[in-house]
């Protein structure tokens, strides 16, 4: 009886040994699919949160563009609910590219706007992300003065030298 019991559980995939691990793995698979579908169908948006000046109450210093995706039911999903699952994947880089594109578009359409966009340090070396940023800075040199790139602390700690070089490279553009 003991050997039968062992054989029955030997087919369980790694990470699904407990109901909780299985549920977490299933949730992560669903999250990846949801993000992939949202990017594919351009179901993304930026939520604009005003960041107020400390010295001049009531005045907006800049806005933070917070990435959101819209799921298949139409619900708006904040980044905190999907980024932890996809941030180490190429899908995380694609989210950063989309956030940058939307942010740059908002800056083009609103010349008085200053906007902060969150990104992972992993995107610094991502070809598409770099192409989008550099093309925009070449086309309109005022964008750099109004764009703030906010690199997540957890990702910056992984590659501090890369982040430092990146910041030095963008500083002449006003970013």
C-alpha positions in Angstrom: 0.0 0.0 0.0 2.9 2.4 0.8 4.5 2.0 -2.6 1.2 2.7 -4.4 0.8 5.8 -2.4 4.3 7.0 -3.4 3.7 6.3 -7.0 0.5 8.3 -7.0 2.3 11.4 -5.7 5.4 11.0 -7.8 3.5 12.4 -10.8 2.9 15.8 -9.1 4.8 18.6 -10.9 7.4 20.5 -8.9 5.9 23.4 -7.0 2.5 21.8 -6.8 3.2 19.6 -3.8 0.7 21.5 -1.7 -2.7 23.1 -2.5 -1.2 26.5 -1.8 1.8 26.0 -4.1 -0.6 24.7 -6.8 -2.9 27.7 -6.4 0.0 30.1 -6.6 1.5 28.5 -9.7 -2.0 28.5 -11.3 -2.4 32.2 -10.4 1.0 33.1 -11.9 0.1 31.2 -15.2 -3.1 33.1 -15.4 -1.4 36.4 -14.7 1.2 35.9 -17.4 -1.6 35.1 -19.9 -3.6 38.1 -18.8 -0.6 40.4 -19.3 0.3 38.9 -22.6 -3.3 39.3 -23.9 -3.5 42.9 -22.7 -0.2 43.8 -24.5 -1.3 42.0 -27.7 -4.6 43.7 -27.8 -3.3 47.1 -26.6 -5.4 47.0 -23.5 -3.1 49.2 -21.4 -3.2 52.6 -20.0 -1.4 55.0 -17.7 -3.1 56.3 -14.6 -1.8 59.8 -13.8 -1.1 60.5 -10.1 -0.2 64.1 -9.3 2.9 64.5 -7.1 2.6 67.8 -5.2 5.3 70.3 -4.5 6.3 70.3 -0.8 7.2 74.0 -0.8 4.2 75.3 -2.7 1.1 73.6 -1.5 -1.5 73.0 -4.1 0.9 73.0 -7.0 1.7 69.8 -9.0 5.4 69.2 -9.4 4.8 66.4 -11.9 2.6 63.4 -12.6 3.5 59.8 -12.1 2.3 57.5 -15.0 1.3 54.3 -13.4 0.9 51.3 -15.7 -2.5 49.5 -15.8 -3.8 46.7 -17.9 -7.4 46.0 -18.7 -8.4 42.3 -18.3 -10.8 40.4 -20.5 -13.7 41.5 -18.2 -12.8 45.2 -18.5 -11.4 45.5 -15.0 -8.4 47.9 -14.7 -5.5 46.0 -13.0 -2.7 48.0 -11.3 0.9 47.0 -11.8 1.3 45.8 -8.2 -1.1 42.9 -9.1 0.9 41.7 -12.2 4.5 43.1 -12.2 5.8 40.8 -9.4 4.9 37.8 -11.6 6.3 39.2 -14.9 9.1 41.5 -13.9 11.9 38.9 -14.4 10.5 37.8 -17.8 10.7 39.4 -21.2 7.0 40.3 -20.7 8.2 42.7 -18.0 10.4 44.4 -20.5 7.5 44.7 -22.9 5.4 46.3 -20.2 8.2 48.8 -19.7 8.3 49.5 -23.4 4.5 50.1 -23.5 4.6 52.4 -20.5 7.4 54.4 -22.1 5.6 54.7 -25.4 2.4 55.9 -23.7 4.3 58.3 -21.5 6.2 59.8 -24.4 3.0 60.1 -26.4 1.4 62.0 -23.4 4.4 64.3 -23.3 4.2 65.0 -27.0 0.4 65.8 -26.7 0.8 68.0 -23.6 3.8 70.3 -23.8 3.4 71.5 -20.2 3.4 68.0 -18.7 6.2 66.6 -16.6 5.8 62.9 -16.3 7.5 60.1 -14.3 7.5 56.6 -15.7 8.4 53.5 -13.7 10.8 51.0 -15.2 13.0 48.1 -14.3 16.8 48.4 -14.5 16.5 45.2 -16.6 15.0 47.4 -19.4 18.1 49.5 -19.7 19.7 46.9 -21.9 16.5 46.0 -23.7 16.9 46.9 -27.4 13.3 47.9 -28.1 13.0 50.1 -25.0 16.3 51.9 -25.9 15.1 52.4 -29.5 11.8 53.9 -28.4 13.5 56.3 -25.9 16.4 57.4 -28.2 14.1 57.9 -31.2 11.8 60.1 -29.1 14.7 62.2 -27.7 16.0 62.8 -31.3 12.6 63.8 -32.6 11.8 66.3 -29.7 14.7 67.4 -27.5 12.2 69.0 -25.0 10.9 65.5 -24.0 14.0 64.7 -22.0 13.5 67.7 -19.8 10.0 66.7 -19.0 10.5 62.9 -18.6 11.5 61.3 -15.3 12.5 57.7 -15.4 11.9 56.0 -12.0 14.0 52.9 -11.8 12.6 50.4 -9.3 14.9 50.1 -6.3 14.9 46.4 -6.2 16.1 46.1 -9.8 18.6 48.9 -9.5 20.3 47.1 -6.6 21.0 44.2 -9.0 23.0 46.2 -11.5 24.1 49.5 -9.8 27.0 50.1 -12.3 24.7 49.8 -15.3 22.2 52.2 -13.7 24.9 54.7 -13.0 26.2 54.6 -16.5 22.7 54.9 -17.9 22.0 57.9 -15.8 25.2 59.6 -16.9 24.4 58.9 -20.5 20.9 60.4 -20.3 21.8 63.4 -18.2 22.8 65.6 -21.3 19.3 65.0 -22.6 17.7 66.4 -19.5 16.3 63.0 -18.4 
